[in-house]
Amino acid sequence: MFQGRKLRAQARQADLTAEQVYWAYQEKLLTAVKEVEDAMGQEHALTARQAHISDALTNAERSFETYQTKYRQGLVSFLDLLTVQTQTFDLQVQKPS
């Protein structure tokens, strides 16, 4: 009889240990899934940001050409031309490789 109680206690302990291992596994799995989801979200945001920078650079280069023409015609100041050129340069630095 004492042996039976001991065996039942050991079985119960084994069940509790298995349950603890299961919940630890679930926690690690959820953490991994969240990390992957976060990384995918960051990748998407980076891709969108790079596309916006490329579009902005294209527009800035066009604007710089326009300002160069207007500067030569005396329609804008050198400071305006320099400002547009600086903005274009800033975008070139940010442009993805």
N, C-alpha and C positions, 0 to 999 in steps of 0.2 A: 504494500500500500504506500509506504514512504517512497519507494522507488517510482511508483506511478505519478505521484505528485511532483517529484523531481523532474521526471520526463516531461510532464505537462508544462512545468515552469520553463524548462529549457526550450520546448516548442514555442511557447508564448514569447520568450526572449528572442528566438530566431525570427518569429513573425515581426516583432517590433524592429529588429535590426534590418530586416528586409524592407520594411516600410520606410525607415529612415533613409536607407540607401536609395529607394525609389524617389522620395521627395527631394533628396539632394541631386539626383539625376535630373528631375523635372526642373529644379531651379537652375542648374547649369545649362540645360537645353533652352530655357526661356531667355537666359542671359545671352547665349550665343545667337539666338534668333534676333533679339533686340540689337545686338552689335552689328549683325549683317544688315538689318533694316536701316540702322543709322548710317552705316557706310554707304548703302545704296542711295539714301537720301542726300548724303553729302556729295556723292558722285554726280547725281542729277543736278544739284544746285551748282556744282562747279562747271558742268557742261553748259548749263544755261548762262552762267556768268561769262564764260569764255565766248559764247555766241554773241552776247550783248556787247562785249568789248570789241569783237571783230566788226560788228555792225557799226558801232560808234566810231571805230577807227576809220572805216570806209567813209563815213559821213564827214569826219574831221579832216581827212585828206582832201576830200572834195571842197570843203569849206576853205581850207588853206589855199588851195589853188585859186578859188574865187577871190579871196582876200589879196593874194599876190597880184592878180589882175587889177583889182580895184585900187591897190596901193600904187601900182605903176601909172594908173590913170589919175591919181591924186584924189580918189574918192574916200579913202580911209587913211588913218594915221599909222605911223610905224608901230606905235604902241598896240593898236588893234591887231596888226599883222603879227606882232610878236606874241601877243596873247593867244591867238589862234594856233600859232606854231608851237607854243608851249603845251597847249592842250593836246595837240596831235602827238607831240613827243611823249607826253605822259601816257597816252593810250598805246603807243608803240611799245613802251616799256612793259605794259601790262599784258600785251597780246600773248596768247599761248603760242608756244613753239610748234 
